[in-house]
Structure formats: C-alpha cells, structure tokens
Amino acid sequence: EDCLKTGYNKFMIVHLAVKRVSQFRKGKEPLLTTTNKEIVTALREIAAGKIKIRENGNLLEDNGAEKDLIRDDLVQESESPDMHDDTEVSRSEESLDNME
C-alpha cells in the first residue's frame, strides 16, 4: 500500500522491485537498514522514495547523485568473461526497458 503512494501503478512497482532484488543478488547494498528479505527491502526502498525509475525504465538511487543502477550492472556483467549467459539475459532486459 505504501508503494502505491509513490505514484507508480502496481505493475511498475513489481517491475521495480524485481530489478532491485536482482541488484541485491549481484552485490548492491540496500539503501535502508533492514533485516527483511530482499523483496521486502526493495519494496520498503520504493515506498520510502529511495528508488525511482526514469522514463527509459532504468532505476535511480535517491542519494543526490542520480546514479544509473541498471547501466552499472550491465557494464559489470559485460566485463566478466564467465558471465556470458547472464549478459544475454541482461541485454534482453535492456530491450524490454527500451520498449516501455
């Protein structure tokens, strides 16, 4: 319910939360201190306005620096030679982001 107050519809919130959980699993640190599971932490960050989404579908940290989190993830994956399969998935996700 708190996430809906951000102005995003429920489908966008789910999309945002899934992307954020993926980032947690790749090593990104949460912006809030919690002992909750990844998905709950992602939803809490969204509700708190710590994570926003650009019109192009990329996530932004709300820390004053407007860091493009998804692009950082794509760069990290493309630099890892053993991550070929994951890179392909990320490129597919990037295509989906551009369709929005």
DSSP file (Angstrom, degrees, kcal/mol; ACC not computed):
  #  RESIDUE AA STRUCTURE BP1 BP2  ACC     N-H-->O    O-->H-N    N-H-->O    O-->H-N    TCO  KAPPA ALPHA  PHI   PSI    X-CA   Y-CA   Z-CA
    1    1 A E     >        0   0    0      0, 0.0     4,-0.7     0, 0.0     3,-0.4   0.000 360.0 360.0 360.0 -41.2    0.0    0.0    0.0
    2    2 A D  T >4  +     0   0    0      1,-0.2     3,-0.7     2,-0.2     4,-0.2   0.846 360.0  57.6 -63.9 -32.7    2.8    2.4    0.8
    3    3 A C  G >4>S+     0   0    0      1,-0.2     3,-1.7     2,-0.2     5,-0.5   0.847  97.0  61.5 -66.3 -33.7    4.4    1.8   -2.6
    4    4 A L  G >45S+     0   0    0     -3,-0.4     3,-1.4     1,-0.3    -1,-0.2   0.765  91.7  67.6 -65.2 -23.9    1.2    2.9   -4.3
    5    5 A K  G <<5S+     0   0    0     -3,-0.7    -1,-0.3    -4,-0.7    -2,-0.2   0.633  84.9  72.6 -69.7 -13.2    1.6    6.4   -2.7
    6    6 A T  G < 5S-     0   0    0     -3,-1.7    -1,-0.2    -4,-0.2    -2,-0.2   0.669 114.0-112.3 -74.8 -16.2    4.7    6.9   -4.9
    7    7 A G  T < 5S+     0   0    0     -3,-1.4     2,-0.2     1,-0.4    -3,-0.1   0.291  78.6 123.2 100.9  -9.7    2.5    7.3   -7.9
    8    8 A Y      < -     0   0    0     -5,-0.5    -1,-0.4     1,-0.1    -2,-0.2  -0.601  63.1-119.8 -81.9 146.0    3.6    4.1   -9.6
    9    9 A N     >  -     0   0    0     -2,-0.2     4,-2.1    -3,-0.1     3,-0.3  -0.370  32.9-100.1 -78.3 168.6    1.0    1.6  -10.6
   10   10 A K  H  > S+     0   0    0      1,-0.2     4,-1.9     2,-0.2     5,-0.1   0.806 122.0  53.5 -63.2 -30.1    1.2   -1.9   -9.1
   11   11 A F  H  > S+     0   0    0      2,-0.2     4,-2.2     1,-0.2    -1,-0.2   0.896 109.3  47.8 -71.5 -39.5    2.7   -3.4  -12.2
   12   12 A M  H  > S+     0   0    0     -3,-0.3     4,-2.7     2,-0.2    -2,-0.2   0.869 109.7  54.0 -67.1 -36.7    5.5   -0.8  -12.3
   13   13 A I  H  X S+     0   0    0     -4,-2.1     4,-2.7     2,-0.2    -2,-0.2   0.916 109.2  47.8 -63.5 -43.3    6.1   -1.4   -8.6
   14   14 A V  H  X S+     0   0    0     -4,-1.9     4,-2.5     2,-0.2    -2,-0.2   0.932 112.8  48.7 -62.7 -45.3    6.5   -5.1   -9.2
   15   15 A H  H  X S+     0   0    0     -4,-2.2     4,-2.0     1,-0.2    -2,-0.2   0.917 113.3  47.3 -59.9 -45.2    8.9   -4.5  -12.1
   16   16 A L  H  X S+     0   0    0     -4,-2.7     4,-2.2     1,-0.2    -2,-0.2   0.912 112.1  49.5 -62.7 -45.4   10.9   -2.0  -10.0
   17   17 A A  H  X S+     0   0    0     -4,-2.7     4,-2.6     2,-0.2    -2,-0.2   0.890 109.3  51.6 -64.5 -40.5   11.1   -4.4   -7.1
   18   18 A V  H  X S+     0   0    0     -4,-2.5     4,-2.1     1,-0.2    -1,-0.2   0.920 110.8  48.3 -63.5 -43.3   12.2   -7.3   -9.3
   19   19 A K  H  X S+     0   0    0     -4,-2.0     4,-1.8    -5,-0.2    -2,-0.2   0.908 112.2  49.4 -62.2 -41.1   15.0   -5.2  -10.7
   20   20 A R  H  X S+     0   0    0     -4,-2.2     4,-2.3     2,-0.2    -2,-0.2   0.910 109.2  50.8 -67.6 -41.8   16.1   -4.1   -7.3
   21   21 A V  H  X S+     0   0    0     -4,-2.6     4,-2.2     1,-0.2    -1,-0.2   0.905 108.1  54.1 -60.9 -40.8   16.2   -7.7   -5.9
   22   22 A S  H  X S+     0   0    0     -4,-2.1     4,-0.8     1,-0.2    -1,-0.2   0.894 107.8  50.4 -59.3 -39.9   18.3   -8.7   -8.9
   23   23 A Q  H ><>S+     0   0    0     -4,-1.8     5,-2.4     1,-0.2     3,-0.6   0.900 107.3  53.1 -65.9 -40.8   20.7   -5.9   -8.0
   24   24 A F  H ><5S+     0   0    0     -4,-2.3     3,-1.6     1,-0.2    -2,-0.2   0.920 107.3  52.1 -58.3 -43.2   20.9   -7.1   -4.4
   25   25 A R  H 3<5S+     0   0    0     -4,-2.2    -1,-0.2     1,-0.3    -2,-0.2   0.697 106.7  54.0 -69.4 -18.7   21.8  -10.6   -5.6
   26   26 A K  T <<5S-     0   0    0     -4,-0.8    -1,-0.3    -3,-0.6    -2,-0.2   0.371 131.5 -89.3 -95.6   3.2   24.6   -9.1   -7.7
   27   27 A G  T < 5S+     0   0    0     -3,-1.6    -3,-0.2     1,-0.3    -2,-0.1   0.398  75.2 145.2 111.2  -4.0   26.1   -7.3   -4.7
   28   28 A K      < -     0   0    0     -5,-2.4    -1,-0.3    -6,-0.1    -2,-0.0  -0.441  47.8-124.2 -67.0 140.6   24.4   -3.9   -4.5
   29   29 A E        -     0   0    0     -2,-0.1    -1,-0.1     1,-0.1    -5,-0.0  -0.627  25.1-107.3 -85.5 143.3   23.9   -2.8   -0.9
   30   30 A P        -     0   0    0      0, 0.0    -1,-0.1     0, 0.0    12,-0.0  -0.338  15.2-139.6 -64.1 150.7   20.4   -1.8    0.3
   31   31 A L  S    S+     0   0    0     10,-0.1     2,-0.4     2,-0.0    -2,-0.0   0.590  88.0  54.7 -87.0 -12.8   19.7    1.9    0.9
   32   32 A L  S    S-     0   0    0      9,-0.0     2,-0.8     2,-0.0    13,-0.1  -0.921  87.5-120.5-119.3 147.1   17.8    1.1    4.0
   33   33 A T        +     0   0    0     -2,-0.4     2,-0.3     2,-0.0    -2,-0.0  -0.785  54.0 142.6 -88.2 111.7   19.0   -0.9    7.1
   34   34 A T        -     0   0    0     -2,-0.8     7,-0.0     2,-0.1    -2,-0.0  -0.940  53.2-144.8-142.3 164.3   16.6   -3.8    7.5
   35   35 A T        +     0   0    0     -2,-0.3    -2,-0.0     2,-0.0    -1,-0.0   0.163  68.2 116.0-110.5  13.8   16.6   -7.4    8.5
   36   36 A N  S    S-     0   0    0      1,-0.2    -2,-0.1     2,-0.1     2,-0.0  -0.229  75.7 -86.9 -77.9 168.7   13.9   -8.2    6.0
   37   37 A K     >  -     0   0    0      1,-0.1     4,-2.5     4,-0.0     5,-0.2  -0.272  48.3 -98.4 -67.9 163.7   14.1  -10.4    2.9
   38   38 A E  H  > S+     0   0    0      1,-0.2     4,-2.6     2,-0.2     5,-0.2   0.881 121.6  50.3 -54.6 -45.4   15.3   -8.9   -0.3
   39   39 A I  H  > S+     0   0    0      1,-0.2     4,-2.3     2,-0.2    -1,-0.2   0.892 111.5  47.7 -65.4 -39.2   11.8   -8.3   -1.8
   40   40 A V  H  > S+     0   0    0      2,-0.2     4,-2.5     1,-0.2    -1,-0.2   0.905 111.8  50.7 -67.4 -40.6   10.5   -6.6    1.3
   41   41 A T  H  X S+     0   0    0     -4,-2.5     4,-2.4     2,-0.2    -2,-0.2   0.920 110.0  50.4 -61.7 -43.6   13.7   -4.4    1.4
   42   42 A A  H  X S+     0   0    0     -4,-2.6     4,-2.1     1,-0.2    -2,-0.2   0.923 111.7  47.4 -60.5 -45.0   13.1   -3.5   -2.2
   43   43 A L  H  X S+     0   0    0     -4,-2.3     4,-2.6     1,-0.2    -1,-0.2   0.877 110.7  52.1 -65.6 -37.4    9.5   -2.6   -1.6
   44   44 A R  H  X S+     0   0    0     -4,-2.5     4,-2.1     2,-0.2     6,-0.2   0.896 108.9  50.7 -65.1 -39.4   10.5   -0.5    1.5
   45   45 A E  H  <>S+     0   0    0     -4,-2.4     5,-2.4     2,-0.2     6,-0.9   0.909 111.7  47.7 -63.4 -42.0   13.0    1.4   -0.6
   46   46 A I  H ><5S+     0   0    0     -4,-2.1     3,-1.3     1,-0.2    -2,-0.2   0.941 112.4  48.4 -63.4 -47.7   10.4    2.1   -3.2
   47   47 A A  H 3<5S+     0   0    0     -4,-2.6    -1,-0.2     1,-0.3    -2,-0.2   0.847 110.3  52.3 -61.9 -34.9    7.9    3.3   -0.6
   48   48 A A  T 3<5S-     0   0    0     -4,-2.1    -1,-0.3    -5,-0.2    -2,-0.2   0.517 114.8-117.0 -80.1  -4.6   10.5    5.5    1.1
   49   49 A G  T < 5S+     0   0    0     -3,-1.3    -3,-0.2    -4,-0.4    -2,-0.1   0.670  80.6 124.4  78.0  15.9   11.3    7.1   -2.3
   50   50 A K      < +     0   0    0     -5,-2.4    12,-2.8    -6,-0.2     2,-0.5   0.752  69.9  46.7 -79.2 -25.0   14.9    5.8   -2.2
   51   51 A I  E     +A   61   0A   0     -6,-0.9     2,-0.3    10,-0.2    10,-0.2  -0.974  69.6 172.8-121.1 130.9   14.5    4.1   -5.6
   52   52 A K  E     -A   60   0A   0      8,-2.1     8,-2.5    -2,-0.5     2,-0.4  -0.805  23.6-128.7-128.3 170.4   12.9    5.8   -8.6
   53   53 A I  E     -A   59   0A   0     -2,-0.3     6,-0.2     6,-0.2     2,-0.1  -0.980  14.5-137.6-126.5 136.2   12.5    5.0  -12.2
   54   54 A R    >   -     0   0    0      4,-2.9     3,-1.9    -2,-0.4     6,-0.0  -0.356  34.8-102.5 -79.6 167.6   13.5    7.1  -15.2
   55   55 A E  T 3  S+     0   0    0      1,-0.3    -1,-0.1     2,-0.1    -2,-0.0   0.803 123.4  58.8 -61.3 -27.9   11.2    7.3  -18.2
   56   56 A N  T 3  S-     0   0    0      2,-0.1    -1,-0.3     1,-0.0    44,-0.2   0.442 122.0-106.3 -83.5   2.3   13.5    4.9  -20.0
   57   57 A G  S <  S+     0   0    0     -3,-1.9     2,-0.2     1,-0.3    -2,-0.1   0.439  74.9 134.2  93.7   0.1   12.9    2.2  -17.3
   58   58 A N        -     0   0    0     39,-0.1    -4,-2.9     1,-0.1    -1,-0.3  -0.598  54.5-117.5 -86.6 146.9   16.3    2.5  -15.5
   59   59 A L  E     -A   53   0A   0     -2,-0.2    10,-1.4    -6,-0.2    11,-0.5  -0.516  24.7-159.9 -81.5 147.5   16.5    2.6  -11.7
   60   60 A L  E     -AB  52  68A   0     -8,-2.5    -8,-2.1     8,-0.2     2,-0.4  -0.982  15.1-131.9-125.5 140.3   17.9    5.6   -9.9
   61   61 A E  E     -A   51   0A   0      6,-1.0     2,-1.3    -2,-0.4     5,-0.5  -0.730  18.8-135.4 -82.2 139.0   19.2    5.8   -6.4
   62   62 A D  S    S+     0   0    0    -12,-2.8   -11,-0.1    -2,-0.4    -1,-0.1  -0.563  70.6 113.2 -93.8  70.6   17.8    8.7   -4.5
   63   63 A N  S    S-     0   0    0     -2,-1.3    -1,-0.2     4,-0.0   -13,-0.0   0.092  95.2 -96.7-125.8  21.4   21.1    9.8   -3.0
   64   64 A G  S    S+     0   0    0     -3,-0.2    -2,-0.1     1,-0.1     0, 0.0   0.228 113.9  80.9  86.3 -15.3   21.6   13.1   -4.8
   65   65 A A  S    S-     0   0    0     -4,-0.1    -3,-0.1     2,-0.1    -1,-0.1   0.487  83.2-142.1-103.3  -4.3   23.9   11.6   -7.4
   66   66 A E        -     0   0    0     -5,-0.5     2,-0.3     1,-0.2    -4,-0.1   0.904  27.7-169.0  39.4  59.1   21.2   10.1   -9.7
   67   67 A K        -     0   0    0     -6,-0.4     2,-1.3     1,-0.1    -6,-1.0  -0.612  23.7-127.5 -79.8 131.7   23.3    7.0  -10.4
   68   68 A D  B  >  -B   60   0A   0     -2,-0.3     4,-1.7     1,-0.2    -8,-0.2  -0.673  29.3-176.9 -83.1  95.1   22.0    4.8  -13.1
   69   69 A L  H  > S+     0   0    0    -10,-1.4     4,-1.9    -2,-1.3    -1,-0.2   0.865  75.4  51.4 -66.8 -40.7   22.0    1.4  -11.3
   70   70 A I  H  > S+     0   0    0    -11,-0.5     4,-2.2     1,-0.2    -1,-0.2   0.922 108.9  50.4 -66.8 -43.6   20.9   -0.8  -14.2
   71   71 A R  H  > S+     0   0    0      1,-0.2     4,-2.3     2,-0.2    -1,-0.2   0.899 108.2  54.0 -61.1 -40.2   23.6    0.5  -16.6
   72   72 A D  H  X S+     0   0    0     -4,-1.7     4,-2.3     1,-0.2    -1,-0.2   0.914 108.2  50.1 -59.1 -42.8   26.2   -0.1  -13.9
   73   73 A D  H  X S+     0   0    0     -4,-1.9     4,-2.3     1,-0.2    -2,-0.2   0.906 109.3  50.9 -62.5 -42.1   25.0   -3.7  -13.6
   74   74 A L  H  X S+     0   0    0     -4,-2.2     4,-2.2     1,-0.2    -1,-0.2   0.894 110.2  49.3 -64.7 -39.4   25.2   -4.2  -17.4
   75   75 A V  H  X S+     0   0    0     -4,-2.3     4,-1.3     2,-0.2    -1,-0.2   0.929 110.7  50.1 -64.9 -45.1   28.8   -2.8  -17.5
   76   76 A Q  H  X S+     0   0    0     -4,-2.3     4,-0.5     1,-0.2     3,-0.3   0.907 112.7  47.1 -60.3 -42.5   29.9   -5.1  -14.7
   77   77 A E  H >< S+     0   0    0     -4,-2.3     3,-1.0     1,-0.2     6,-0.3   0.891 108.8  53.1 -68.4 -39.4   28.3   -8.2  -16.4
   78   78 A S  H 3< S+     0   0    0     -4,-2.2    -1,-0.2     1,-0.3    -2,-0.2   0.745 105.3  55.9 -70.6 -21.2   29.9   -7.4  -19.8
   79   79 A E  H 3< S+     0   0    0     -4,-1.3    -1,-0.3    -3,-0.3    -2,-0.2   0.624  91.1  83.5 -82.3 -13.9   33.3   -7.1  -18.2
   80   80 A S    X<  -     0   0    0     -3,-1.0     3,-1.4    -4,-0.5     7,-0.1  -0.815  63.0-163.9 -94.3 110.8   33.0  -10.7  -16.8
   81   81 A P  G >  S+     0   0    0      0, 0.0     3,-0.6     0, 0.0    -1,-0.2   0.792  88.3  54.5 -65.7 -26.8   34.0  -13.3  -19.4
   82   82 A D  G 3  S+     0   0    0      1,-0.2     3,-0.2     2,-0.1     4,-0.1   0.428  94.4  70.9 -86.3   2.7   32.4  -16.1  -17.5
   83   83 A M  G <>  +     0   0    0     -3,-1.4     4,-2.3    -6,-0.3    -1,-0.2   0.002  57.1 127.8-105.4  27.4   29.0  -14.4  -17.3
   84   84 A H  H <> S+     0   0    0     -3,-0.6     4,-1.8     1,-0.2    -1,-0.2   0.890  73.5  47.5 -53.9 -47.5   28.2  -14.7  -21.0
   85   85 A D  H  > S+     0   0    0     -3,-0.2     4,-1.5     1,-0.2    -1,-0.2   0.907 112.8  48.6 -63.7 -42.1   24.7  -16.3  -20.4
   86   86 A D  H  > S+     0   0    0      1,-0.2     4,-2.4     2,-0.2    -1,-0.2   0.858 107.0  56.9 -65.8 -34.9   23.8  -13.7  -17.8
   87   87 A T  H  X S+     0   0    0     -4,-2.3     4,-2.4     1,-0.2    -1,-0.2   0.903 104.2  52.6 -63.1 -40.5   24.9  -10.9  -20.1
   88   88 A E  H  X S+     0   0    0     -4,-1.8     4,-1.8     1,-0.2    -1,-0.2   0.905 109.1  49.5 -61.9 -41.0   22.5  -12.2  -22.8
   89   89 A V  H  X S+     0   0    0     -4,-1.5     4,-2.4     1,-0.2    -2,-0.2   0.919 110.3  51.0 -62.9 -43.2   19.6  -12.1  -20.2
   90   90 A S  H  X S+     0   0    0     -4,-2.4     4,-2.5     1,-0.2    -2,-0.2   0.884 107.2  52.8 -63.5 -38.4   20.6   -8.5  -19.3
   91   91 A R  H  X S+     0   0    0     -4,-2.4     4,-2.0     2,-0.2    -1,-0.2   0.882 108.8  50.7 -64.8 -35.6   20.6   -7.5  -22.9
   92   92 A S  H  X S+     0   0    0     -4,-1.8     4,-2.0     2,-0.2    -2,-0.2   0.910 109.8  49.7 -65.5 -41.6   17.1   -8.9  -23.2
   93   93 A E  H  X S+     0   0    0     -4,-2.4     4,-2.3     1,-0.2    -2,-0.2   0.890 108.0  54.1 -62.7 -38.6   16.0   -7.0  -20.1
   94   94 A E  H  X S+     0   0    0     -4,-2.5     4,-2.0     1,-0.2    -1,-0.2   0.903 106.7  51.5 -62.8 -40.4   17.5   -3.8  -21.6
   95   95 A S  H  X S+     0   0    0     -4,-2.0     4,-0.9     1,-0.2    -1,-0.2   0.898 109.2  50.5 -62.2 -40.5   15.4   -4.4  -24.8
   96   96 A L  H >X S+     0   0    0     -4,-2.0     4,-0.7     1,-0.2     3,-0.6   0.894 108.1  53.2 -64.2 -39.3   12.3   -4.7  -22.6
   97   97 A D  H >< S+     0   0    0     -4,-2.3     3,-0.9     1,-0.2    -1,-0.2   0.887 106.4  52.4 -62.2 -39.2   13.2   -1.4  -20.8
   98   98 A N  H 3< S+     0   0    0     -4,-2.0    -1,-0.2     1,-0.2    -2,-0.2   0.711 101.6  61.4 -71.7 -19.6   13.5    0.4  -24.1
   99   99 A M  H <<        0   0    0     -4,-0.9    -1,-0.2    -3,-0.6    -2,-0.2   0.693 360.0 360.0 -78.2 -19.2   10.1   -0.8  -25.2
  100  100 A E    <<        0   0    0     -3,-0.9    -1,-0.2    -4,-0.7    -2,-0.1   0.494 360.0 360.0 -70.9 360.0    8.4    1.0  -22.2
